[in-house]
């Protein structure tokens, strides 16, 4: 579904291993890239430990503030995989062994000639009434409750689940962007750039300093949802750069002039 309105999202990454540094997150950037391409603004990311109170508190704050919340991690077979319990508590729903998920997993383990142990059955647990997110990699589904999409933390599985949910999301107007190289450092253009941003409120202007070993320069990125607003801000920046060049030339004329 496509809309011209702004659609917002947040991500909640769950796991002690993320906070300790044992695991380097690969899911945030992947989700951000795909949401941006889809016209959905990722506005906030939180990382919380495997603590039920922390997960519930963060989830309730995010799901009331944004159109979508995407979670990663904590839906595996071990004792510290408590995301399903936490999501259930946040919504005031019982956490059950979902019958359809139990069937999927039981059949998968039977094909692999492996015992469907109590620990493995934990991967079928979710809030009562939740919808499945298909998992073509390892079968155990993620799940959806209202505007919350709960997915695995393993990057390969997370990415596959994201691919499955993207077509069902409403999307907004896509963000347009343009990069403008600027030969001056942020100290030279900071105040001028702030004035341009103020006069072009429908755009977002980012400045990213560069250093080549001898001098500073800046890459300026203009973002907007409308091409006219983008073009107008870009022209103002290009005029600013041209004016600075003229001033520098006048202040430091060529010896042959």
BATILUM-237650 format. One record per residue (C-alpha): residue number from 1; residue in three letters; x, y, z. Coordinates in steps of 0.25 Angstrom, whole numbers, m for minus. Layout:
BEGIN
<NUM; "ALA"; <X; Y; Z>> ...
END
This chain:
BEGIN
<1; "UNK"; <0; 0; 0>> <2; "UNK"; <5; 14; m3>> <3; "UNK"; <2; 27; 3>> <4; "UNK"; <7; 41; 2>> <5; "UNK"; <7; 43; 17>> <6; "UNK"; <19; 40; 26>> <7; "UNK"; <20; 26; 31>> <8; "UNK"; <29; 24; 44>> <9; "UNK"; <35; 12; 50>> <10; "UNK"; <44; 8; 61>> <11; "UNK"; <53; m4; 64>> <12; "UNK"; <55; m11; 77>> <13; "UNK"; <68; m20; 77>> <14; "UNK"; <68; m30; 89>> <15; "UNK"; <79; m37; 95>> <16; "UNK"; <90; m37; 105>> <17; "UNK"; <100; m41; 95>> <18; "UNK"; <98; m28; 87>> <19; "UNK"; <101; m19; 99>> <20; "UNK"; <113; m27; 103>> <21; "UNK"; <119; m26; 90>> <22; "UNK"; <120; m41; 88>> <23; "UNK"; <110; m40; 76>> <24; "UNK"; <112; m28; 66>> <25; "UNK"; <98; m24; 61>> <26; "UNK"; <96; m26; 46>> <27; "UNK"; <80; m24; 46>> <28; "UNK"; <79; m9; 49>> <29; "UNK"; <86; m5; 36>> <30; "UNK"; <79; m15; 28>> <31; "UNK"; <65; m11; 33>> <32; "UNK"; <68; 4; 32>> <33; "UNK"; <73; 2; 17>> <34; "UNK"; <60; m5; 13>> <35; "UNK"; <50; 4; 21>> <36; "UNK"; <57; 16; 14>> <37; "UNK"; <55; 10; 0>> <38; "UNK"; <40; 7; 4>> <39; "UNK"; <37; 21; 8>> <40; "UNK"; <36; 18; 23>> <41; "UNK"; <44; 26; 33>> <42; "UNK"; <52; 19; 44>> <43; "UNK"; <52; 29; 55>> <44; "UNK"; <57; 22; 67>> <45; "UNK"; <65; 9; 70>> <46; "UNK"; <67; 4; 84>> <47; "UNK"; <75; m8; 89>> <48; "UNK"; <71; m14; 102>> <49; "UNK"; <76; m26; 110>> <50; "UNK"; <69; m40; 112>> <51; "UNK"; <61; m34; 123>> <52; "UNK"; <45; m35; 123>> <53; "UNK"; <43; m21; 130>> <54; "UNK"; <52; m14; 120>> <55; "UNK"; <46; m20; 108>> <56; "UNK"; <32; m17; 112>> <57; "UNK"; <35; m3; 116>> <58; "UNK"; <42; 0; 103>> <59; "UNK"; <32; m7; 94>> <60; "UNK"; <20; 0; 100>> <61; "UNK"; <27; 13; 98>> <62; "UNK"; <31; 11; 84>> <63; "UNK"; <18; 4; 79>> <64; "UNK"; <9; 16; 84>> <65; "UNK"; <18; 26; 77>> <66; "UNK"; <21; 20; 63>> <67; "UNK"; <13; 13; 52>> <68; "UNK"; <22; 1; 53>> <69; "UNK"; <31; m6; 63>> <70; "UNK"; <41; m17; 58>> <71; "UNK"; <48; m25; 68>> <72; "UNK"; <60; m35; 67>> <73; "UNK"; <65; m45; 76>> <74; "UNK"; <60; m54; 87>> <75; "UNK"; <51; m64; 81>> <76; "UNK"; <60; m76; 81>> <77; "UNK"; <60; m89; 89>> <78; "UNK"; <68; m85; 101>> <79; "UNK"; <64; m80; 115>> <80; "UNK"; <68; m66; 112>> <81; "UNK"; <59; m64; 100>> <82; "UNK"; <48; m57; 107>> <83; "UNK"; <43; m48; 96>> <84; "UNK"; <30; m56; 94>> <85; "UNK"; <27; m55; 108>> <86; "UNK"; <30; m40; 109>> <87; "UNK"; <22; m36; 96>> <88; "UNK"; <10; m44; 102>> <89; "UNK"; <11; m37; 115>> <90; "UNK"; <12; m23; 108>> <91; "UNK"; <m1; m26; 101>> <92; "UNK"; <m8; m33; 113>> <93; "UNK"; <m9; m46; 105>> <94; "UNK"; <m6; m61; 109>> <95; "UNK"; <7; m66; 103>> <96; "UNK"; <4; m80; 97>> <97; "UNK"; <10; m91; 89>> <98; "UNK"; <3; m87; 76>> <99; "UNK"; <m3; m99; 70>> <100; "UNK"; <0; m96; 55>> <101; "UNK"; <15; m93; 59>> <102; "UNK"; <15; m106; 67>> <103; "UNK"; <11; m113; 55>> <104; "UNK"; <21; m106; 46>> <105; "UNK"; <33; m109; 55>> <106; "UNK"; <28; m123; 58>> <107; "UNK"; <28; m127; 44>> <108; "UNK"; <41; m120; 41>> <109; "UNK"; <48; m128; 52>> <110; "UNK"; <42; m141; 48>> <111; "UNK"; <47; m139; 34>> <112; "UNK"; <61; m136; 40>> <113; "UNK"; <59; m149; 49>> <114; "UNK"; <62; m140; 61>> <115; "UNK"; <54; m140; 74>> <116; "UNK"; <44; m129; 76>> <117; "UNK"; <49; m126; 90>> <118; "UNK"; <43; m116; 100>> <119; "UNK"; <54; m106; 97>> <120; "UNK"; <51; m106; 83>> <121; "UNK"; <36; m105; 85>> <122; "UNK"; <39; m92; 92>> <123; "UNK"; <41; m86; 78>> <124; "UNK"; <26; m88; 75>> <125; "UNK"; <22; m79; 87>> <126; "UNK"; <15; m66; 84>> <127; "UNK"; <4; m57; 89>> <128; "UNK"; <m10; m63; 87>> <129; "UNK"; <m16; m59; 73>> <130; "UNK"; <m3; m54; 68>> <131; "UNK"; <m1; m55; 52>> <132; "UNK"; <11; m63; 47>> <133; "UNK"; <23; m57; 40>> <134; "UNK"; <28; m68; 31>> <135; "UNK"; <43; m73; 33>> <136; "UNK"; <48; m79; 20>> <137; "UNK"; <62; m81; 26>> <138; "UNK"; <59; m89; 39>> <139; "UNK"; <44; m91; 39>> <140; "UNK"; <41; m85; 53>> <141; "UNK"; <32; m73; 50>> <142; "UNK"; <33; m59; 55>> <143; "UNK"; <20; m53; 59>> <144; "UNK"; <11; m40; 58>> <145; "UNK"; <3; m34; 69>> <146; "UNK"; <m4; m21; 64>> <147; "UNK"; <7; m12; 59>> <148; "UNK"; <18; m20; 65>> <149; "UNK"; <26; m29; 57>> <150; "UNK"; <35; m39; 65>> <151; "UNK"; <46; m46; 57>> <152; "UNK"; <59; m54; 60>> <153; "UNK"; <72; m48; 63>> <154; "UNK"; <80; m57; 54>> <155; "UNK"; <83; m48; 42>> <156; "UNK"; <80; m58; 31>> <157; "UNK"; <67; m61; 37>> <158; "UNK"; <64; m47; 41>> <159; "UNK"; <66; m43; 27>> <160; "UNK"; <57; m53; 21>> <161; "UNK"; <46; m50; 31>> <162; "UNK"; <47; m35; 27>> <163; "UNK"; <46; m39; 12>> <164; "UNK"; <33; m46; 16>> <165; "UNK"; <27; m34; 23>> <166; "UNK"; <31; m22; 14>> <167; "UNK"; <19; m25; 4>> <168; "UNK"; <9; m24; 15>> <169; "UNK"; <13; m10; 20>> <170; "UNK"; <7; 3; 17>> <171; "UNK"; <18; 12; 11>> <172; "UNK"; <19; 27; 10>> <173; "UNK"; <26; 37; 0>> <174; "UNK"; <40; 33; m2>> <175; "UNK"; <51; 42; 2>> <176; "UNK"; <59; 48; m9>> <177; "UNK"; <74; 52; m7>> <178; "UNK"; <85; 59; m14>> <179; "UNK"; <100; 60; m10>> <180; "UNK"; <107; 73; m13>> <181; "UNK"; <122; 73; m11>> <182; "UNK"; <127; 85; m4>> <183; "UNK"; <142; 89; m4>> <184; "UNK"; <141; 96; 10>> <185; "UNK"; <141; 91; 24>> <186; "UNK"; <129; 92; 34>> <187; "UNK"; <135; 103; 41>> <188; "UNK"; <134; 112; 28>> <189; "UNK"; <120; 108; 25>> <190; "UNK"; <113; 105; 38>> <191; "UNK"; <106; 118; 40>> <192; "UNK"; <103; 119; 25>> <193; "UNK"; <97; 105; 24>> <194; "UNK"; <89; 108; 37>> <195; "UNK"; <82; 120; 30>> <196; "UNK"; <79; 111; 17>> <197; "UNK"; <73; 100; 26>> <198; "UNK"; <64; 111; 33>> <199; "UNK"; <59; 116; 20>> <200; "UNK"; <57; 102; 14>> <201; "UNK"; <49; 95; 25>> <202; "UNK"; <43; 84; 16>> <203; "UNK"; <57; 79; 15>> <204; "UNK"; <68; 72; 23>> <205; "UNK"; <82; 76; 21>> <206; "UNK"; <94; 68; 26>> <207; "UNK"; <108; 71; 26>> <208; "UNK"; <119; 61; 26>> <209; "UNK"; <134; 65; 28>> <210; "UNK"; <145; 59; 20>> <211; "UNK"; <160; 61; 22>> <212; "UNK"; <170; 57; 11>> <213; "UNK"; <182; 59; 19>> <214; "UNK"; <184; 73; 15>> <215; "UNK"; <171; 80; 16>> <216; "UNK"; <157; 79; 20>> <217; "UNK"; <145; 78; 11>> <218; "UNK"; <130; 74; 13>> <219; "UNK"; <120; 66; 6>> <220; "UNK"; <106; 72; 8>> <221; "UNK"; <94; 63; 6>> <222; "UNK"; <80; 69; 4>> <223; "UNK"; <68; 61; 6>> <224; "UNK"; <53; 64; 3>> <225; "UNK"; <41; 57; 0>> <226; "UNK"; <37; 67; m12>> <227; "UNK"; <47; 69; m23>> <228; "UNK"; <44; 84; m24>> <229; "UNK"; <48; 86; m9>> <230; "UNK"; <60; 78; m12>> <231; "UNK"; <64; 86; m24>> <232; "UNK"; <62; 99; m17>> <233; "UNK"; <71; 95; m5>> <234; "UNK"; <82; 90; m14>> <235; "UNK"; <82; 102; m22>> <236; "UNK"; <84; 111; m10>> <237; "UNK"; <95; 102; m5>> <238; "UNK"; <102; 103; m19>> <239; "UNK"; <100; 118; m19>> <240; "UNK"; <107; 118; m5>> <241; "UNK"; <119; 110; m10>> <242; "UNK"; <120; 119; m22>> <243; "UNK"; <119; 132; m13>> <244; "UNK"; <130; 126; m4>> <245; "UNK"; <139; 124; m16>> <246; "UNK"; <138; 138; m21>> <247; "UNK"; <141; 144; m7>> <248; "UNK"; <153; 135; m6>> <249; "UNK"; <158; 139; m20>> <250; "UNK"; <156; 154; m17>> <251; "UNK"; <163; 152; m3>> <252; "UNK"; <175; 144; m9>> <253; "UNK"; <177; 149; m24>> <254; "UNK"; <186; 141; m33>> <255; "UNK"; <200; 147; m34>> <256; "UNK"; <198; 148; m49>> <257; "UNK"; <186; 157; m47>> 
END
